[in-house]
Amino acid sequence: MANPVLNEKTFQRVAAQAQTSTETMTVEGAVNKTAFLLVILMATATWTWTRFTQTLDPATIQPQLWGGLIGGFLVAMATIFLPQYARFTAPLYAALEGLVIGGLSAILNARLNGIAFQAAGLTAGVLVVMLVAYRTGVIKVTDRFRMIVVGATGAIALLYLVSIALSFFGVTVPFINEGGTLGIIFSLVVVGIAAMNLALDFDFIDQGVQHGAPKLMEWYAAFGLLVTLVWLYLEILRLLSKLRRR
């Protein structure tokens, strides 16, 4: 659920493997590649959305959902450990995540009309707000800020992993999915932390440009930003579903 892919060690590892490259990373290049990944994600999301709405039967998109979940995880891990191949793996990751987002959004939207479009709009709004806050210096990515956000993100990831493990034994963590007051507060906190991760992503891109990172790092930065946006969208979708059920 978190975004563990953007850190300084990645710069050092990739730079060592791209010493022959003369082109360096730019903000414009990272933005363009992020937009390209989003187009891929939207294309596959639209496909699974359309497939579900034709039958309104979740079983018709089960293969796509599971394939996207498992495949997306494996491709994400490959990208993290082999960032020099991000130009190939990042588009594949976007396509696989699109299958998941399209399917889950369609299923929830059929139950709670309009929720997917609300979640998409809010995600875009949060992205713009965070970008403006970062560029204007309202939010400054200091070592302390980074430590707090990374720590909180890791704690949430651990909680989700424990919840998944407990579910195999029939035990549920109520506030993660239930729509009570505690559940809504939890989702608000998680959405806030996901939004703060966007600031870390923006800072990673800026640091890459300042340090003259290889051009191929634009793909990796775009991949990392997409990971955060997918997480943010899913958490907003979860929050809205809780609010609708009250």
C-alpha positions in Angstrom: 0.0 0.0 0.0 2.9 2.3 0.6 5.4 3.8 -1.8 8.8 2.4 -0.9 10.4 3.0 -4.3 11.7 6.5 -4.2 14.9 7.0 -2.2 18.5 8.3 -2.6 20.0 4.9 -2.7 18.1 4.3 -6.0 20.0 7.2 -7.5 23.3 5.8 -6.6 22.5 2.3 -7.8 21.2 3.4 -11.2 23.9 6.0 -11.7 26.5 3.2 -11.3 24.7 1.2 -14.0 24.3 4.1 -16.4 27.7 5.8 -16.5 27.7 5.8 -20.3 24.6 7.9 -20.5 25.1 11.6 -21.2 21.4 12.7 -20.9 20.1 13.6 -17.5 16.8 13.6 -15.8 14.4 16.6 -16.2 11.1 17.6 -14.4 9.4 17.8 -17.8 10.5 14.4 -18.7 9.2 12.9 -15.5 5.9 14.7 -15.8 5.4 13.5 -19.4 6.2 9.9 -18.5 3.8 10.0 -15.5 1.1 11.3 -17.9 1.9 8.5 -20.3 1.5 5.9 -17.5 -1.8 7.4 -16.4 -3.1 7.1 -20.0 -2.2 3.4 -20.0 -3.8 2.9 -16.6 -7.0 4.6 -17.8 -7.1 2.5 -20.9 -7.0 -0.8 -19.1 -9.3 0.5 -16.3 -11.9 1.5 -18.9 -11.7 -2.0 -20.4 -12.5 -3.8 -17.2 -15.1 -1.2 -16.3 -16.9 -1.7 -19.6 -16.6 -5.5 -19.3 -18.3 -5.4 -15.8 -21.0 -3.0 -16.8 -22.1 -5.3 -19.6 -23.0 -8.1 -17.2 -23.0 -6.5 -13.7 -21.5 -9.8 -12.6 -18.2 -9.6 -10.6 -17.3 -13.1 -11.8 -16.8 -11.8 -15.3 -13.8 -9.7 -14.3 -12.3 -12.0 -11.6 -9.4 -13.1 -13.8 -8.5 -9.5 -14.6 -8.7 -8.5 -10.9 -6.5 -11.3 -9.7 -4.2 -11.1 -12.6 -3.8 -7.3 -12.1 -3.3 -7.7 -8.3 -0.7 -10.5 -8.5 1.0 -9.3 -11.7 1.1 -5.7 -10.5 2.8 -6.7 -7.3 5.4 -8.8 -9.0 6.1 -6.2 -11.6 6.4 -3.5 -8.9 8.9 -5.6 -7.0 10.9 -6.2 -10.2 10.9 -2.4 -10.8 12.1 -1.7 -7.3 15.0 -4.1 -7.5 15.8 -3.4 -11.2 15.0 0.3 -11.7 17.1 0.5 -14.8 14.4 -1.4 -16.6 11.6 0.9 -15.4 11.0 2.1 -19.0 9.7 -1.4 -19.7 8.2 -2.4 -16.4 6.5 0.9 -15.4 4.1 0.8 -18.4 3.3 -2.9 -17.7 2.7 -2.0 -14.0 0.3 0.8 -15.1 -1.6 -1.6 -17.4 -2.0 -4.2 -14.6 -3.0 -1.7 -12.0 -5.6 -0.3 -14.4 -7.3 -3.7 -14.5 -7.6 -3.7 -10.7 -8.8 -0.1 -10.4 -11.2 -0.4 -13.3 -12.8 -3.6 -11.8 -13.0 -2.4 -8.2 -14.3 1.0 -9.3 -17.0 -0.5 -11.5 -18.2 -2.9 -8.8 -18.3 -0.2 -6.1 -19.9 2.3 -8.5 -22.7 -0.2 -9.3 -23.5 -0.3 -5.6 -22.9 3.3 -4.8 -23.6 5.3 -7.9 -21.1 8.0 -8.8 -18.5 7.0 -6.1 -15.7 6.2 -8.6 -16.0 9.6 -10.3 -16.0 11.3 -6.9 -12.9 9.4 -5.9 -11.1 10.2 -9.2 -12.0 13.9 -8.8 -10.8 14.1 -5.2 -7.6 12.3 -6.1 -6.9 14.8 -8.9 -7.7 17.6 -6.5 -5.4 16.3 -3.8 -2.6 16.0 -6.4 -3.0 19.6 -7.5 -3.2 20.9 -3.9 -0.1 19.0 -2.8 1.8 20.2 -5.9 0.9 23.8 -5.2 1.8 23.4 -1.5 5.1 21.9 -2.4 6.0 24.4 -5.1 5.1 27.4 -2.9 7.0 26.1 0.1 4.0 25.6 2.3 5.2 22.0 2.6 8.9 21.6 2.9 10.4 18.1 2.7 12.9 18.1 5.5 14.7 15.1 7.0 12.2 15.2 9.9 9.2 15.4 7.6 10.6 12.5 5.5 11.2 10.4 8.6 7.7 11.0 9.9 5.9 10.2 6.6 8.0 7.1 5.8 7.5 5.8 9.4 3.7 6.4 9.2 3.6 4.8 5.8 5.5 1.8 7.0 3.1 1.4 10.0 0.1 1.5 7.8 1.6 -1.1 5.4 2.4 -3.4 8.4 -1.2 -3.0 9.7 -2.6 -4.0 6.3 -0.3 -7.0 6.1 -1.3 -8.1 9.6 -5.0 -7.6 8.7 -4.6 -9.8 5.6 -2.8 -12.5 7.6 -5.6 -12.5 10.3 -8.3 -12.7 7.6 -7.0 -16.2 6.7 -8.0 -17.2 10.3 -11.4 -15.5 10.1 -10.3 -12.5 12.2 -11.0 -9.0 10.9 -9.7 -5.6 12.0 -13.0 -3.6 12.2 -11.9 -0.1 11.6 -10.1 -0.8 8.4 -13.2 -1.6 6.3 -16.2 -0.8 8.6 -18.0 2.5 8.3 -18.1 3.5 12.0 -16.6 6.7 13.4 -13.2 5.0 14.1 -13.1 3.5 10.7 -13.8 6.9 9.0 -11.1 8.6 11.2 -8.6 5.8 10.3 -9.3 6.3 6.5 -8.9 10.1 6.8 -5.5 9.6 8.5 -4.4 7.1 5.8 -5.6 9.5 3.0 -3.6 12.3 4.7 -0.5 10.1 4.8 -0.9 9.0 1.2 -1.2 12.7 0.3 2.0 13.5 2.2 3.8 10.8 0.2 3.1 13.0 -2.9 5.4 15.6 -1.5 8.1 13.0 -1.1 7.6 12.0 -4.7 7.9 15.6 -5.9 11.1 16.0 -3.8 12.5 12.8 -5.3 12.1 14.2 -8.8 13.7 17.6 -7.8 16.6 15.8 -6.2 17.1 13.7 -9.2 17.3 16.7 -11.5 19.6 18.6 -9.1 22.0 15.6 -8.9 22.0 15.0 -12.6 20.4 11.6 -12.4 20.4 9.5 -15.6 17.6 10.1 -18.1 16.1 6.6 -17.4 15.3 7.7 -13.9 12.4 9.7 -15.3 10.6 6.4 -15.8 11.4 5.2 -12.3 10.2 8.5 -10.8 7.0 8.3 -12.8 6.5 4.8 -11.6 6.9 5.9 -8.0 4.5 8.7 -8.4 2.0 6.4 -10.0 2.3 4.0 -7.0 1.3 6.8 -4.7 -1.6 8.0 -6.9 -3.0 4.5 -7.1 -2.8 4.1 -3.3 -4.3 7.5 -2.8 -7.2 6.8 -5.1 -8.0 3.4 -3.5 -7.9 5.0 0.0 -10.2 7.8 -1.1 -12.5 5.2 -2.6 -12.5 3.3 0.7 -13.3 6.5 2.7 -16.1 7.5 0.4 -17.7 4.0 0.6 -17.6 4.2 4.4 -19.2 7.6 4.4 -21.9 6.4 2.0 -22.7 3.4 4.2 -23.4 5.5 7.2 
